[in-house]
Amino acid sequence: MTPAVPESGTTSEADRGEDRPHVRWGILGTGDITRQFASDLNEIEQAELIAIGSRARETAERFGDTHKIPRRYSSYEELAADPDIDLVYIGTPHPYHHDNTLLCLENGRGVVCEKPFALNATEAREMIEFARGKDLFLMEAMWTYCFPAIREVTKKIQDGAIGEVRMVKADFCFRIEFDPMFRLFNAALGGGALLDVGVYTVALVQLIFGRKPEAISAEAHLGETGVDEQAGIVMKYPNGEMAVLTCASRTELPQEALILGTEGWIRIPTFSQPDTLTIGNSKREETLRFERIGYGYAFEALEAMDAFYRGDKESNAIPLDSTLMLMETLDEIREIWGLRYPSEISARKKS
């Protein structure tokens, strides 16, 4: 199996979109991730951030002042109805991605929705089918796939630089203080390490192997609020390839991925947003360094802009079928743990 090399995106400071047509952006939500995304849009000459949507006038005005955004809306509905917006970036908490995306699509806006794309595969499928039915652009904001270092990793693998890939190891663990109301511990907000950071480990493996695993083994510690605070996942593929993954919100560990081949290896520090990678074997190793634009969200913004102005309805680097496959795998892992979110339990009772 060989990974699909993303077909577009930027790799240098010089390529910031100067030859691209202007894209008019709106942002839905005013949290930390949307602040970083807004800052990165200002690094792209042809990106115009024209509108911010919040649930309160005060936060919309404050966000607009900080990022010099001319249009400030005190409801998501007002932002979605703005006919001048080409693409909306959705950076709200996990359980709202589905409804927020459908709201924007219903109003004719293209959407770039933050990861995890939805709470589960059922929601993701509805979002994708709705966008395709409306012939509108939709993309998951899986920024990892758009980083130059990750594009280089997939190219190296396709070129046979480390032989046949046999195993991928990836860890994304950190520790924060327990707060039952904070979104990472709040089941009603889709809490847990898997959807927040474990998604990156599974997404990397899917990029490398290009398909779903044939078998999954997984163990998790579900904390007092019922969400996963640390987990270990092993995935097996049809030709014996394996992935060994960890994720946690209460356990500190360096974030790193290791791709093991028959003729060498690739180590990727901070693999979800990498600036370097090391490729080596028993005889030699080489470290490659890559330029970052802003926080790194500019890479996914440029990917969306390129696809949008080609007239594509989805990204080559992050196709919607890949997004759905990722959500299906995350569902399977949570099913092993018996972890369901309140909205999922309510939906099952209604059905």
TIKEFI-474143 format. One record per residue: residue number from 1; residue in one letter; chain; x, y, z of N, C-alpha, C in turn. Coordinates in steps of 0.2 Angstrom, whole numbers, m for minus. Layout:
REM TIKEFI-474143
SITE|NUM|A|A|X|Y|Z|X|Y|Z|X|Y|Z
...
//
This chain:
REM TIKEFI-474143
SITE|1|M|A|4|m6|0|0|0|0|4|6|0
SITE|2|T|A|3|11|m4|6|17|m4|2|23|m3
SITE|3|P|A|4|28|1|0|34|2|m2|38|m4
SITE|4|A|A|m8|42|m3|m9|46|m9|m6|53|m7
SITE|5|V|A|m2|55|m12|2|61|m11|m3|67|m12
SITE|6|P|A|m4|72|m8|m8|77|m9|m6|81|m15
SITE|7|E|A|m11|83|m19|m9|86|m26|m8|93|m26
SITE|8|S|A|m10|97|m21|m9|104|m21|m7|107|m14
SITE|9|G|A|m5|113|m14|m3|116|m7|3|120|m8
SITE|10|T|A|5|123|m3|11|127|m3|17|124|1
SITE|11|T|A|23|125|m1|29|123|2|34|128|3
SITE|12|S|A|33|134|2|38|139|3|35|146|5
SITE|13|E|A|39|150|8|36|157|10|34|161|4
SITE|14|A|A|37|160|m2|36|164|m8|29|162|m11
SITE|15|D|A|27|156|m10|20|154|m13|15|155|m8
SITE|16|R|A|13|161|m7|7|162|m2|1|164|m5
SITE|17|G|A|0|163|m12|m6|164|m15|m6|170|m19
SITE|18|E|A|0|173|m21|0|179|m25|m4|179|m32
SITE|19|D|A|m3|173|m35|m6|171|m41|m13|169|m41
SITE|20|R|A|m16|168|m35|m23|166|m34|m28|171|m34
SITE|21|P|A|m34|170|m36|m39|175|m36|m41|176|m28
SITE|22|H|A|m44|182|m27|m46|183|m20|m51|178|m18
SITE|23|V|A|m51|176|m11|m56|172|m8|m59|176|m2
SITE|24|R|A|m65|177|m2|m68|181|4|m70|176|9
SITE|25|W|A|m67|176|15|m69|172|21|m73|175|26
SITE|26|G|A|m77|170|29|m80|172|35|m78|166|40
SITE|27|I|A|m78|168|47|m76|164|52|m82|163|57
SITE|28|L|A|m84|157|58|m89|155|63|m87|153|69
SITE|29|G|A|m87|156|75|m84|155|81|m79|159|83
SITE|30|T|A|m77|160|90|m72|165|92|m68|162|97
SITE|31|G|A|m66|156|97|m62|152|101|m55|153|99
SITE|32|D|A|m50|149|103|m43|150|102|m41|148|95
SITE|33|I|A|m44|143|92|m42|140|85|m44|145|80
SITE|34|T|A|m50|148|81|m52|153|76|m48|159|76
SITE|35|R|A|m45|161|82|m41|167|82|m34|165|78
SITE|36|Q|A|m32|159|79|m26|158|76|m27|157|68
SITE|37|F|A|m33|154|66|m34|154|59|m35|161|56
SITE|38|A|A|m38|165|60|m39|172|57|m32|176|56
SITE|39|S|A|m28|175|61|m21|178|61|m18|175|54
SITE|40|D|A|m18|169|53|m15|166|47|m18|168|41
SITE|41|L|A|m24|169|40|m27|172|34|m24|179|32
SITE|42|N|A|m22|183|37|m19|189|36|m12|188|33
SITE|43|E|A|m9|182|33|m3|180|30|m3|179|23
SITE|44|I|A|m10|178|20|m11|176|13|m14|182|10
SITE|45|E|A|m10|185|5|m12|191|2|m19|191|m2
SITE|46|Q|A|m20|185|m4|m27|185|m8|m33|182|m4
SITE|47|A|A|m32|181|3|m37|180|7|m40|186|10
SITE|48|E|A|m46|187|10|m50|192|13|m54|190|18
SITE|49|L|A|m53|192|24|m57|190|30|m62|195|31
SITE|50|I|A|m68|194|29|m73|200|29|m78|199|34
SITE|51|A|A|m79|194|37|m85|193|42|m83|188|48
SITE|52|I|A|m85|190|54|m85|185|60|m92|184|62
SITE|53|G|A|m93|178|64|m100|177|67|m99|174|74
SITE|54|S|A|m103|177|79|m102|174|86|m110|174|88
SITE|55|R|A|m110|171|94|m117|171|97|m119|177|101
SITE|56|A|A|m114|181|102|m115|187|106|m111|193|102
SITE|57|R|A|m115|199|102|m112|205|99|m105|207|102
SITE|58|E|A|m104|207|109|m98|209|112|m92|205|109
SITE|59|T|A|m93|198|109|m87|194|107|m86|195|99
SITE|60|A|A|m91|196|95|m90|197|88|m86|204|87
SITE|61|E|A|m88|209|91|m85|216|90|m78|215|93
SITE|62|R|A|m76|212|98|m69|211|101|m65|207|96
SITE|63|F|A|m68|202|93|m64|198|88|m63|202|82
SITE|64|G|A|m68|205|80|m67|210|74|m62|215|74
SITE|65|D|A|m62|218|80|m57|223|82|m50|220|81
SITE|66|T|A|m49|215|85|m42|212|85|m40|210|78
SITE|67|H|A|m44|207|74|m42|205|67|m44|209|61
SITE|68|K|A|m46|215|63|m48|220|58|m53|218|53
SITE|69|I|A|m59|215|55|m64|212|51|m70|217|51
SITE|70|P|A|m72|218|45|m77|224|44|m84|222|46
SITE|71|R|A|m86|215|45|m93|214|47|m93|209|53
SITE|72|R|A|m97|211|58|m97|207|64|m104|205|65
SITE|73|Y|A|m106|199|66|m112|196|66|m113|193|73
SITE|74|S|A|m119|195|76|m120|192|83|m124|186|83
SITE|75|S|A|m125|182|77|m128|176|77|m125|172|71
SITE|76|Y|A|m124|166|71|m122|162|66|m126|162|59
SITE|77|E|A|m133|163|61|m137|163|55|m136|169|51
SITE|78|E|A|m134|175|54|m133|181|50|m126|180|46
SITE|79|L|A|m121|177|49|m115|176|45|m116|172|39
SITE|80|A|A|m120|166|40|m121|161|35|m125|164|29
SITE|81|A|A|m129|169|31|m133|173|25|m130|178|21
SITE|82|D|A|m124|180|23|m120|185|20|m118|182|13
SITE|83|P|A|m121|185|8|m120|183|1|m113|184|m2
SITE|84|D|A|m109|188|1|m102|190|m1|m97|185|1
SITE|85|I|A|m99|181|6|m94|176|8|m93|170|4
SITE|86|D|A|m87|168|2|m85|162|m2|m85|156|2
SITE|87|L|A|m81|157|7|m79|151|11|m80|153|19
SITE|88|V|A|m83|148|23|m84|149|30|m79|144|33
SITE|89|Y|A|m75|147|38|m71|142|42|m75|141|49
SITE|90|I|A|m77|135|50|m80|133|56|m76|130|62
SITE|91|G|A|m75|134|67|m71|132|73|m74|131|79
SITE|92|T|A|m81|129|79|m85|128|85|m83|122|88
SITE|93|P|A|m86|120|95|m84|114|98|m87|108|94
SITE|94|H|A|m85|102|95|m86|96|90|m94|95|89
SITE|95|P|A|m98|95|94|m105|93|93|m109|98|89
SITE|96|Y|A|m106|104|87|m109|109|83|m107|109|76
SITE|97|H|A|m102|105|74|m100|105|68|m105|103|62
SITE|98|H|A|m109|98|64|m114|96|59|m119|101|58
SITE|99|D|A|m122|104|63|m127|109|62|m125|115|59
SITE|100|N|A|m119|118|61|m116|124|59|m114|123|51
SITE|101|T|A|m111|117|49|m110|116|42|m116|116|38
SITE|102|L|A|m121|112|40|m127|112|36|m131|119|36
SITE|103|L|A|m130|123|41|m133|130|41|m129|134|35
SITE|104|C|A|m123|134|35|m119|137|30|m120|135|23
SITE|105|L|A|m121|128|22|m122|125|16|m129|127|13
SITE|106|E|A|m134|127|18|m141|129|16|m141|136|13
SITE|107|N|A|m136|140|15|m136|147|13|m131|148|7
SITE|108|G|A|m129|143|4|m125|143|m2|m117|145|0
SITE|109|R|A|m115|144|6|m108|145|7|m104|139|7
SITE|110|G|A|m98|140|4|m93|134|5|m91|134|12
SITE|111|V|A|m88|128|14|m87|127|21|m80|123|22
SITE|112|V|A|m76|126|26|m70|122|29|m71|121|36
SITE|113|C|A|m72|115|38|m75|113|45|m69|110|49
SITE|114|E|A|m68|112|55|m62|110|59|m63|103|61
SITE|115|K|A|m57|99|62|m58|93|65|m60|92|72
SITE|116|P|A|m63|87|74|m65|81|70|m71|84|66
SITE|117|F|A|m71|82|60|m76|84|55|m83|84|58
SITE|118|A|A|m85|79|62|m92|79|65|m91|75|72
SITE|119|L|A|m96|73|75|m96|69|81|m95|62|79
SITE|120|N|A|m98|60|74|m98|53|72|m99|52|64
SITE|121|A|A|m98|46|62|m99|45|54|m106|47|52
SITE|122|T|A|m111|46|56|m118|47|53|m118|54|52
SITE|123|E|A|m116|59|56|m116|66|55|m112|68|49
SITE|124|A|A|m106|65|49|m101|67|43|m105|65|36
SITE|125|R|A|m108|59|36|m111|57|30|m116|62|28
SITE|126|E|A|m120|64|33|m126|69|31|m123|75|28
SITE|127|M|A|m117|78|31|m114|84|29|m112|83|22
SITE|128|I|A|m108|77|21|m105|76|14|m111|76|9
SITE|129|E|A|m116|72|10|m121|71|5|m125|77|4
SITE|130|F|A|m126|82|9|m129|88|8|m125|93|4
SITE|131|A|A|m118|93|5|m114|97|1|m114|95|m6
SITE|132|R|A|m114|88|m7|m114|86|m14|m120|87|m18
SITE|133|G|A|m126|86|m14|m132|88|m17|m133|95|m19
SITE|134|K|A|m130|99|m15|m130|106|m16|m125|109|m21
SITE|135|D|A|m120|104|m23|m115|106|m27|m110|111|m24
SITE|136|L|A|m109|111|m18|m105|116|m14|m99|113|m11
SITE|137|F|A|m94|118|m10|m87|115|m8|m88|114|0
SITE|138|L|A|m84|108|1|m84|106|8|m77|103|10
SITE|139|M|A|m74|104|15|m67|102|17|m66|101|24
SITE|140|E|A|m64|96|26|m62|95|33|m55|99|34
SITE|141|A|A|m55|103|40|m48|106|41|m43|102|45
SITE|142|M|A|m41|97|41|m36|92|44|m29|95|42
SITE|143|W|A|m27|100|45|m21|104|43|m15|100|42
SITE|144|T|A|m14|94|46|m9|90|46|m7|88|38
SITE|145|Y|A|m12|86|35|m11|84|28|m8|89|23
SITE|146|C|A|m9|96|25|m7|101|21|0|104|23
SITE|147|F|A|3|102|28|10|104|30|15|101|25
SITE|148|P|A|20|106|22|25|103|18|29|97|20
SITE|149|A|A|30|97|26|34|91|29|30|84|28
SITE|150|I|A|23|84|29|19|78|28|19|77|20
SITE|151|R|A|18|82|16|18|81|9|25|77|7
SITE|152|E|A|30|79|10|37|76|8|37|69|11
SITE|153|V|A|34|68|17|34|61|19|30|56|14
SITE|154|T|A|25|58|12|21|54|7|25|53|1
SITE|155|K|A|28|58|m1|32|58|m8|38|53|m7
SITE|156|K|A|41|53|m1|47|49|1|45|42|1
SITE|157|I|A|39|41|4|36|34|4|35|31|m3
SITE|158|Q|A|31|35|m7|30|33|m14|36|32|m18
SITE|159|D|A|41|36|m17|47|35|m20|52|29|m18
SITE|160|G|A|49|25|m13|53|19|m10|59|21|m6
SITE|161|A|A|59|27|m3|65|29|1|66|25|7
SITE|162|I|A|61|22|10|61|18|16|59|10|15
SITE|163|G|A|58|9|8|56|2|7|48|2|8
SITE|164|E|A|46|m4|10|39|m5|11|37|m4|18
SITE|165|V|A|32|1|19|30|3|26|27|m3|29
SITE|166|R|A|30|m5|35|27|m11|39|23|m9|46
SITE|167|M|A|25|m3|48|22|m1|55|23|7|55
SITE|168|V|A|18|10|59|17|17|60|16|17|68
SITE|169|K|A|20|21|71|19|22|78|18|30|79
SITE|170|A|A|13|32|83|12|39|84|9|40|91
SITE|171|D|A|11|45|94|9|47|101|7|54|101
SITE|172|F|A|1|56|103|m1|63|104|m4|63|111
SITE|173|C|A|0|64|116|m2|64|123|0|71|127
SITE|174|F|A|m4|73|131|m2|79|135|m6|79|141
SITE|175|R|A|m4|83|146|m8|83|152|m11|90|154
SITE|176|I|A|m17|91|156|m20|97|158|m24|95|165
SITE|177|E|A|m25|100|169|m29|99|175|m36|97|174
SITE|178|F|A|m38|93|178|m45|91|177|m50|96|179
SITE|179|D|A|m55|97|174|m60|102|175|m66|99|172
SITE|180|P|A|m71|96|175|m77|93|172|m81|97|167
SITE|181|M|A|m81|104|168|m84|108|163|m80|110|157
SITE|182|F|A|m74|109|157|m70|110|151|m71|105|146
SITE|183|R|A|m71|108|140|m74|104|134|m70|97|133
SITE|184|L|A|m64|96|135|m60|90|134|m63|85|139
SITE|185|F|A|m66|87|145|m69|82|150|m76|82|150
SITE|186|N|A|m79|86|145|m87|87|145|m90|82|140
SITE|187|A|A|m93|77|142|m96|72|137|m101|76|132
SITE|188|A|A|m105|81|135|m109|84|130|m106|88|125
SITE|189|L|A|m100|90|126|m96|94|121|m91|89|117
SITE|190|G|A|m93|83|117|m88|78|113|m81|77|116
SITE|191|G|A|m81|78|123|m74|77|126|m71|71|125
SITE|192|G|A|m65|71|127|m60|65|126|m54|66|122
SITE|193|A|A|m49|62|123|m43|63|120|m43|61|112
SITE|194|L|A|m47|56|111|m48|53|104|m50|58|99
SITE|195|L|A|m55|61|100|m58|66|95|m54|72|95
SITE|196|D|A|m50|74|100|m47|80|101|m40|80|98
SITE|197|V|A|m36|75|100|m29|74|97|m28|67|94
SITE|198|G|A|m31|62|97|m30|55|94|m32|55|87
SITE|199|V|A|m37|59|85|m39|60|78|m33|61|73
SITE|200|Y|A|m28|64|76|m22|66|72|m18|59|70
SITE|201|T|A|m17|55|76|m14|49|75|m17|44|70
SITE|202|V|A|m24|44|70|m27|39|66|m27|42|59
SITE|203|A|A|m27|49|58|m27|52|51|m21|51|48
SITE|204|L|A|m15|51|52|m8|50|49|m8|43|46
SITE|205|V|A|m10|38|50|m10|31|48|m14|30|42
SITE|206|Q|A|m20|33|42|m24|32|36|m21|35|30
SITE|207|L|A|m17|41|31|m14|44|25|m8|39|22
SITE|208|I|A|m5|36|27|1|31|25|m2|25|22
SITE|209|F|A|m7|22|25|m9|15|22|m15|16|17
SITE|210|G|A|m18|21|17|m23|23|12|m30|19|13
SITE|211|R|A|m31|15|18|m37|12|19|m39|11|26
SITE|212|K|A|m45|8|28|m46|6|35|m43|0|37
SITE|213|P|A|m42|m1|43|m39|m7|46|m44|m12|46
SITE|214|E|A|m41|m19|45|m45|m24|46|m47|m27|53
SITE|215|A|A|m43|m24|57|m44|m26|64|m42|m21|69
SITE|216|I|A|m45|m19|74|m43|m14|79|m44|m17|86
SITE|217|S|A|m38|m16|90|m39|m17|97|m37|m11|101
SITE|218|A|A|m41|m9|106|m40|m3|109|m42|m3|116
SITE|219|E|A|m39|0|121|m40|1|128|m40|8|130
SITE|220|A|A|m45|10|134|m45|17|136|m47|17|144
SITE|221|H|A|m44|23|147|m46|24|154|m52|30|153
SITE|222|L|A|m58|28|155|m63|33|155|m64|36|161
SITE|223|G|A|m63|43|162|m62|46|168|m69|47|171
SITE|224|E|A|m69|51|177|m76|52|180|m81|55|177
SITE|225|T|A|m80|58|171|m85|61|167|m87|57|161
SITE|226|G|A|m84|51|161|m86|46|156|m82|46|149
SITE|227|V|A|m77|51|148|m74|52|142|m67|49|143
SITE|228|D|A|m64|47|137|m57|44|137|m52|50|139
SITE|229|E|A|m48|48|144|m42|52|146|m36|50|144
SITE|230|Q|A|m35|43|143|m29|41|139|m31|34|136
SITE|231|A|A|m28|33|131|m29|27|127|m23|24|123
SITE|232|G|A|m24|17|122|m19|14|117|m23|10|112
SITE|233|I|A|m21|11|106|m24|8|100|m19|4|96
SITE|234|V|A|m21|m2|94|m17|m6|89|m22|m7|83
SITE|235|M|A|m19|m6|77|m23|m7|71|m19|m12|66
SITE|236|K|A|m22|m17|63|m19|m21|59|m22|m21|52
SITE|237|Y|A|m18|m21|47|m20|m21|40|m19|m27|36
SITE|238|P|A|m22|m28|30|m23|m34|27|m16|m38|25
SITE|239|N|A|m11|m34|24|m4|m37|23|0|m38|29
SITE|240|G|A|m3|m37|35|1|m38|41|4|m31|43
SITE|241|E|A|3|m26|40|5|m19|42|2|m18|49
SITE|242|M|A|5|m13|53|2|m12|59|3|m5|61
SITE|243|A|A|m2|m2|65|m1|5|68|m2|4|76
SITE|244|V|A|3|7|79|2|7|87|2|15|89
SITE|245|L|A|m4|16|92|m5|23|93|m7|25|101
SITE|246|T|A|m5|31|103|m8|33|110|m10|40|109
SITE|247|C|A|m15|41|114|m18|48|114|m20|49|122
SITE|248|A|A|m19|55|124|m21|56|131|m22|64|132
SITE|249|S|A|m26|65|137|m26|72|140|m24|73|147
SITE|250|R|A|m22|68|150|m20|68|157|m13|64|158
SITE|251|T|A|m10|63|152|m3|60|153|2|63|148
SITE|252|E|A|7|65|151|12|69|147|17|64|143
SITE|253|L|A|18|66|136|22|62|132|24|66|126
SITE|254|P|A|30|66|124|32|70|118|28|67|112
SITE|255|Q|A|26|72|108|22|71|102|26|69|96
SITE|256|E|A|26|63|94|30|60|88|27|55|84
SITE|257|A|A|29|54|78|27|49|74|33|45|71
SITE|258|L|A|33|39|71|39|35|68|36|30|63
SITE|259|I|A|38|31|56|36|27|51|41|22|49
SITE|260|L|A|40|15|50|45|10|49|44|6|43
SITE|261|G|A|50|6|39|49|2|33|54|m3|33
SITE|262|T|A|54|m7|27|59|m13|27|66|m10|25
SITE|263|E|A|67|m4|23|74|m1|22|75|5|25
SITE|264|G|A|72|7|30|73|13|34|67|16|38
SITE|265|W|A|68|22|40|62|24|44|62|32|43
SITE|266|I|A|56|35|45|55|42|45|53|44|52
SITE|267|R|A|56|48|55|54|51|62|51|58|61
SITE|268|I|A|45|59|64|42|66|63|40|69|70
SITE|269|P|A|44|73|72|43|77|78|37|81|77
SITE|270|T|A|32|82|83|26|86|82|23|85|76
SITE|271|F|A|21|78|74|19|76|68|12|79|66
SITE|272|S|A|8|82|70|2|85|68|3|92|65
SITE|273|Q|A|9|95|66|10|101|63|18|102|62
SITE|274|P|A|21|98|58|28|97|58|32|102|54
SITE|275|D|A|38|104|57|42|108|53|49|105|51
SITE|276|T|A|50|99|54|55|95|52|53|87|51
SITE|277|L|A|58|83|48|57|76|48|64|73|47
SITE|278|T|A|65|67|50|72|64|49|71|57|46
SITE|279|I|A|74|56|40|74|50|37|81|46|37
SITE|280|G|A|80|40|39|87|36|40|86|29|39
SITE|281|N|A|92|26|40|92|18|41|98|17|45
SITE|282|S|A|101|11|45|106|9|49|113|12|48
SITE|283|K|A|113|15|42|120|18|40|120|25|40
SITE|284|R|A|114|29|39|114|36|39|107|39|40
SITE|285|E|A|107|45|42|101|49|43|102|56|40
SITE|286|E|A|96|59|39|96|66|36|90|69|39
SITE|287|T|A|91|75|41|85|79|44|83|85|39
SITE|288|L|A|77|85|37|74|90|32|70|95|36
SITE|289|R|A|71|102|34|67|107|38|63|111|33
SITE|290|F|A|57|113|35|52|116|31|50|123|34
SITE|291|E|A|48|127|30|46|134|32|39|133|34
SITE|292|R|A|37|137|40|30|138|42|27|145|40
SITE|293|I|A|21|145|39|18|151|38|13|153|44
SITE|294|G|A|15|158|48|11|159|54|10|153|58
SITE|295|Y|A|4|152|61|3|146|65|4|139|61
SITE|296|G|A|2|140|55|2|134|51|m5|133|48
SITE|297|Y|A|m10|136|50|m16|136|47|m17|138|40
SITE|298|A|A|m12|143|38|m12|145|31|m11|140|26
SITE|299|F|A|m8|134|28|m7|129|23|m14|126|21
SITE|300|E|A|m18|125|26|m25|122|24|m29|127|21
SITE|301|A|A|m29|134|23|m32|139|20|m31|139|12
SITE|302|L|A|m24|139|11|m22|139|4|m25|133|0
SITE|303|E|A|m25|127|3|m27|121|0|m35|122|m2
SITE|304|A|A|m39|125|3|m46|126|1|m47|132|m4
SITE|305|M|A|m43|137|m4|m43|142|m9|m42|140|m16
SITE|306|D|A|m36|136|m16|m35|133|m23|m40|128|m26
SITE|307|A|A|m43|124|m22|m48|120|m24|m54|124|m26
SITE|308|F|A|m56|128|m22|m62|132|m23|m62|136|m29
SITE|309|Y|A|m56|139|m31|m56|143|m37|m54|139|m43
SITE|310|R|A|m52|132|m42|m52|128|m48|m59|125|m50
SITE|311|G|A|m64|127|m45|m71|125|m46|m72|118|m43
SITE|312|D|A|m67|115|m40|m68|109|m36|m73|109|m30
SITE|313|K|A|m76|104|m29|m81|104|m23|m78|101|m17
SITE|314|E|A|m72|98|m18|m68|95|m12|m61|96|m14
SITE|315|S|A|m57|95|m8|m50|95|m9|m46|89|m11
SITE|316|N|A|m41|90|m15|m37|84|m17|m33|81|m11
SITE|317|A|A|m31|85|m7|m27|83|m1|m31|80|4
SITE|318|I|A|m37|82|5|m42|80|10|m49|78|7
SITE|319|P|A|m49|73|3|m55|71|0|m61|69|5
SITE|320|L|A|m67|70|3|m72|69|8|m73|62|10
SITE|321|D|A|m71|57|5|m72|50|6|m67|48|12
SITE|322|S|A|m61|52|11|m56|50|17|m58|53|23
SITE|323|T|A|m61|59|23|m64|61|30|m69|57|33
SITE|324|L|A|m74|54|28|m79|49|31|m75|43|33
SITE|325|M|A|m70|40|30|m67|34|32|m64|35|39
SITE|326|L|A|m61|41|40|m58|43|47|m63|43|52
SITE|327|M|A|m69|46|51|m74|46|56|m77|39|57
SITE|328|E|A|m77|35|52|m79|28|53|m75|24|58
SITE|329|T|A|m68|25|57|m63|22|61|m63|24|68
SITE|330|L|A|m64|31|69|m65|34|76|m71|31|79
SITE|331|D|A|m77|30|76|m83|27|78|m81|20|81
SITE|332|E|A|m78|16|77|m76|9|79|m72|9|85
SITE|333|I|A|m67|13|86|m63|13|92|m67|15|98
SITE|334|R|A|m72|20|97|m76|22|103|m81|16|105
SITE|335|E|A|m83|13|100|m88|7|101|m84|2|105
SITE|336|I|A|m78|0|104|m74|m4|108|m74|m2|115
SITE|337|W|A|m74|4|116|m74|7|123|m81|7|126
SITE|338|G|A|m86|7|122|m93|8|124|m94|16|126
SITE|339|L|A|m90|20|122|m91|27|124|m96|30|118
SITE|340|R|A|m101|33|121|m106|36|117|m108|43|120
SITE|341|Y|A|m108|48|116|m110|55|119|m117|56|120
SITE|342|P|A|m119|60|124|m126|61|126|m131|62|119
SITE|343|S|A|m129|66|114|m133|67|109|m134|60|105
SITE|344|E|A|m129|56|105|m129|50|101|m134|45|105
SITE|345|I|A|m134|45|112|m138|41|115|m146|43|114
SITE|346|S|A|m147|50|114|m153|53|113|m156|51|106
SITE|347|A|A|m151|51|101|m153|49|94|m155|42|94
SITE|348|R|A|m152|37|97|m153|30|97|m160|29|100
SITE|349|K|A|m162|32|106|m168|32|109|m174|34|104
SITE|350|K|A|m173|39|101|m178|42|96|m179|37|90
SITE|351|S|A|m174|33|88|m174|29|83|m177|22|85
//
